[in-house]
Amino acid sequence: MKPRIVFVARLLALVWAVFWLVFFLVESLAWHTPALITAAWAGLGVLLVVLALLPWGREAAGGLLLAATGVLVGVFYAIWAPPGLPDATRLITIAVFSLPPVVAGMLFLKHHRTVTAGN
């Protein structure tokens, strides 16, 4: 049986990725976004789901990639957030967008290190 740390990391990564996939789709539908742009947003959401599932097979590489993705997403959103967005909204969005994959990635890496150190 997998330790609880892996369960928490998987759950956190999946909830994060599925949340954003659904958010992108629902927001696109609510704003009547053209199909091509909706497809691009859906593709980004699917990419996040793939990134969340990657550590299930390759814990170290997937965890590192997931954590790096979280950091990069936070930096990119901080730079290219919609103009006129209140600072509090910007900070909350950065946190919701970037912290879960960083934490999940670190948990995957911690578990991988624990397992490999025990062998």
MODELLER restraints for C-alpha pairs under 7 A, 6 or more apart:
rsr = mdl.restraints
at = mdl.atoms
rsr.add(forms.Gaussian(group=physical.xy_distance, feature=features.Distance(at['CA:5:A'], at['CA:107:A']), mean=6.47, stdev=0.5))
rsr.add(forms.Gaussian(group=physical.xy_distance, feature=features.Distance(at['CA:5:A'], at['CA:111:A']), mean=6.84, stdev=0.5))
rsr.add(forms.Gaussian(group=physical.xy_distance, feature=features.Distance(at['CA:6:A'], at['CA:108:A']), mean=6.45, stdev=0.5))
rsr.add(forms.Gaussian(group=physical.xy_distance, feature=features.Distance(at['CA:6:A'], at['CA:111:A']), mean=6.88, stdev=0.5))
rsr.add(forms.Gaussian(group=physical.xy_distance, feature=features.Distance(at['CA:9:A'], at['CA:104:A']), mean=4.48, stdev=0.5))
rsr.add(forms.Gaussian(group=physical.xy_distance, feature=features.Distance(at['CA:9:A'], at['CA:107:A']), mean=5.76, stdev=0.5))
rsr.add(forms.Gaussian(group=physical.xy_distance, feature=features.Distance(at['CA:9:A'], at['CA:108:A']), mean=6.28, stdev=0.5))
rsr.add(forms.Gaussian(group=physical.xy_distance, feature=features.Distance(at['CA:12:A'], at['CA:100:A']), mean=6.33, stdev=0.5))
rsr.add(forms.Gaussian(group=physical.xy_distance, feature=features.Distance(at['CA:12:A'], at['CA:104:A']), mean=6.10, stdev=0.5))
rsr.add(forms.Gaussian(group=physical.xy_distance, feature=features.Distance(at['CA:13:A'], at['CA:52:A']), mean=5.05, stdev=0.5))
rsr.add(forms.Gaussian(group=physical.xy_distance, feature=features.Distance(at['CA:13:A'], at['CA:100:A']), mean=6.55, stdev=0.5))
rsr.add(forms.Gaussian(group=physical.xy_distance, feature=features.Distance(at['CA:13:A'], at['CA:101:A']), mean=5.79, stdev=0.5))
rsr.add(forms.Gaussian(group=physical.xy_distance, feature=features.Distance(at['CA:13:A'], at['CA:104:A']), mean=5.78, stdev=0.5))
rsr.add(forms.Gaussian(group=physical.xy_distance, feature=features.Distance(at['CA:14:A'], at['CA:49:A']), mean=6.70, stdev=0.5))
rsr.add(forms.Gaussian(group=physical.xy_distance, feature=features.Distance(at['CA:14:A'], at['CA:52:A']), mean=5.68, stdev=0.5))
rsr.add(forms.Gaussian(group=physical.xy_distance, feature=features.Distance(at['CA:16:A'], at['CA:100:A']), mean=6.41, stdev=0.5))
rsr.add(forms.Gaussian(group=physical.xy_distance, feature=features.Distance(at['CA:17:A'], at['CA:45:A']), mean=6.80, stdev=0.5))
rsr.add(forms.Gaussian(group=physical.xy_distance, feature=features.Distance(at['CA:17:A'], at['CA:48:A']), mean=5.16, stdev=0.5))
rsr.add(forms.Gaussian(group=physical.xy_distance, feature=features.Distance(at['CA:17:A'], at['CA:49:A']), mean=4.90, stdev=0.5))
rsr.add(forms.Gaussian(group=physical.xy_distance, feature=features.Distance(at['CA:17:A'], at['CA:52:A']), mean=6.44, stdev=0.5))
rsr.add(forms.Gaussian(group=physical.xy_distance, feature=features.Distance(at['CA:18:A'], at['CA:49:A']), mean=6.37, stdev=0.5))
rsr.add(forms.Gaussian(group=physical.xy_distance, feature=features.Distance(at['CA:20:A'], at['CA:45:A']), mean=6.03, stdev=0.5))
rsr.add(forms.Gaussian(group=physical.xy_distance, feature=features.Distance(at['CA:21:A'], at['CA:42:A']), mean=6.33, stdev=0.5))
rsr.add(forms.Gaussian(group=physical.xy_distance, feature=features.Distance(at['CA:21:A'], at['CA:45:A']), mean=3.98, stdev=0.5))
rsr.add(forms.Gaussian(group=physical.xy_distance, feature=features.Distance(at['CA:21:A'], at['CA:46:A']), mean=6.48, stdev=0.5))
rsr.add(forms.Gaussian(group=physical.xy_distance, feature=features.Distance(at['CA:24:A'], at['CA:41:A']), mean=5.79, stdev=0.5))
rsr.add(forms.Gaussian(group=physical.xy_distance, feature=features.Distance(at['CA:24:A'], at['CA:42:A']), mean=6.39, stdev=0.5))
rsr.add(forms.Gaussian(group=physical.xy_distance, feature=features.Distance(at['CA:24:A'], at['CA:45:A']), mean=6.89, stdev=0.5))
rsr.add(forms.Gaussian(group=physical.xy_distance, feature=features.Distance(at['CA:25:A'], at['CA:38:A']), mean=6.81, stdev=0.5))
rsr.add(forms.Gaussian(group=physical.xy_distance, feature=features.Distance(at['CA:25:A'], at['CA:42:A']), mean=6.15, stdev=0.5))
rsr.add(forms.Gaussian(group=physical.xy_distance, feature=features.Distance(at['CA:28:A'], at['CA:38:A']), mean=5.70, stdev=0.5))
rsr.add(forms.Gaussian(group=physical.xy_distance, feature=features.Distance(at['CA:51:A'], at['CA:66:A']), mean=6.15, stdev=0.5))
rsr.add(forms.Gaussian(group=physical.xy_distance, feature=features.Distance(at['CA:52:A'], at['CA:66:A']), mean=6.83, stdev=0.5))
rsr.add(forms.Gaussian(group=physical.xy_distance, feature=features.Distance(at['CA:54:A'], at['CA:62:A']), mean=5.06, stdev=0.5))
rsr.add(forms.Gaussian(group=physical.xy_distance, feature=features.Distance(at['CA:55:A'], at['CA:61:A']), mean=6.90, stdev=0.5))
rsr.add(forms.Gaussian(group=physical.xy_distance, feature=features.Distance(at['CA:55:A'], at['CA:62:A']), mean=3.91, stdev=0.5))
rsr.add(forms.Gaussian(group=physical.xy_distance, feature=features.Distance(at['CA:55:A'], at['CA:63:A']), mean=5.45, stdev=0.5))
rsr.add(forms.Gaussian(group=physical.xy_distance, feature=features.Distance(at['CA:59:A'], at['CA:108:A']), mean=5.88, stdev=0.5))
rsr.add(forms.Gaussian(group=physical.xy_distance, feature=features.Distance(at['CA:59:A'], at['CA:109:A']), mean=6.76, stdev=0.5))
rsr.add(forms.Gaussian(group=physical.xy_distance, feature=features.Distance(at['CA:59:A'], at['CA:112:A']), mean=6.25, stdev=0.5))
rsr.add(forms.Gaussian(group=physical.xy_distance, feature=features.Distance(at['CA:60:A'], at['CA:108:A']), mean=6.76, stdev=0.5))
rsr.add(forms.Gaussian(group=physical.xy_distance, feature=features.Distance(at['CA:60:A'], at['CA:109:A']), mean=5.42, stdev=0.5))
rsr.add(forms.Gaussian(group=physical.xy_distance, feature=features.Distance(at['CA:60:A'], at['CA:112:A']), mean=6.04, stdev=0.5))
rsr.add(forms.Gaussian(group=physical.xy_distance, feature=features.Distance(at['CA:63:A'], at['CA:105:A']), mean=3.94, stdev=0.5))
rsr.add(forms.Gaussian(group=physical.xy_distance, feature=features.Distance(at['CA:63:A'], at['CA:106:A']), mean=6.43, stdev=0.5))
rsr.add(forms.Gaussian(group=physical.xy_distance, feature=features.Distance(at['CA:63:A'], at['CA:108:A']), mean=5.14, stdev=0.5))
rsr.add(forms.Gaussian(group=physical.xy_distance, feature=features.Distance(at['CA:63:A'], at['CA:109:A']), mean=5.57, stdev=0.5))
rsr.add(forms.Gaussian(group=physical.xy_distance, feature=features.Distance(at['CA:64:A'], at['CA:105:A']), mean=5.86, stdev=0.5))
rsr.add(forms.Gaussian(group=physical.xy_distance, feature=features.Distance(at['CA:64:A'], at['CA:109:A']), mean=6.94, stdev=0.5))
rsr.add(forms.Gaussian(group=physical.xy_distance, feature=features.Distance(at['CA:66:A'], at['CA:101:A']), mean=5.51, stdev=0.5))
rsr.add(forms.Gaussian(group=physical.xy_distance, feature=features.Distance(at['CA:66:A'], at['CA:102:A']), mean=6.48, stdev=0.5))
rsr.add(forms.Gaussian(group=physical.xy_distance, feature=features.Distance(at['CA:66:A'], at['CA:105:A']), mean=5.12, stdev=0.5))
rsr.add(forms.Gaussian(group=physical.xy_distance, feature=features.Distance(at['CA:67:A'], at['CA:101:A']), mean=5.46, stdev=0.5))
rsr.add(forms.Gaussian(group=physical.xy_distance, feature=features.Distance(at['CA:67:A'], at['CA:102:A']), mean=3.92, stdev=0.5))
rsr.add(forms.Gaussian(group=physical.xy_distance, feature=features.Distance(at['CA:67:A'], at['CA:105:A']), mean=4.56, stdev=0.5))
rsr.add(forms.Gaussian(group=physical.xy_distance, feature=features.Distance(at['CA:67:A'], at['CA:106:A']), mean=6.53, stdev=0.5))
rsr.add(forms.Gaussian(group=physical.xy_distance, feature=features.Distance(at['CA:70:A'], at['CA:98:A']), mean=4.21, stdev=0.5))
rsr.add(forms.Gaussian(group=physical.xy_distance, feature=features.Distance(at['CA:70:A'], at['CA:99:A']), mean=6.35, stdev=0.5))
rsr.add(forms.Gaussian(group=physical.xy_distance, feature=features.Distance(at['CA:70:A'], at['CA:101:A']), mean=5.09, stdev=0.5))
rsr.add(forms.Gaussian(group=physical.xy_distance, feature=features.Distance(at['CA:70:A'], at['CA:102:A']), mean=5.13, stdev=0.5))
rsr.add(forms.Gaussian(group=physical.xy_distance, feature=features.Distance(at['CA:71:A'], at['CA:98:A']), mean=6.05, stdev=0.5))
rsr.add(forms.Gaussian(group=physical.xy_distance, feature=features.Distance(at['CA:71:A'], at['CA:102:A']), mean=6.75, stdev=0.5))
rsr.add(forms.Gaussian(group=physical.xy_distance, feature=features.Distance(at['CA:73:A'], at['CA:98:A']), mean=5.95, stdev=0.5))
rsr.add(forms.Gaussian(group=physical.xy_distance, feature=features.Distance(at['CA:74:A'], at['CA:94:A']), mean=5.24, stdev=0.5))
rsr.add(forms.Gaussian(group=physical.xy_distance, feature=features.Distance(at['CA:74:A'], at['CA:97:A']), mean=6.66, stdev=0.5))
rsr.add(forms.Gaussian(group=physical.xy_distance, feature=features.Distance(at['CA:74:A'], at['CA:98:A']), mean=5.05, stdev=0.5))
rsr.add(forms.Gaussian(group=physical.xy_distance, feature=features.Distance(at['CA:77:A'], at['CA:94:A']), mean=6.59, stdev=0.5))
rsr.add(forms.Gaussian(group=physical.xy_distance, feature=features.Distance(at['CA:78:A'], at['CA:94:A']), mean=6.84, stdev=0.5))
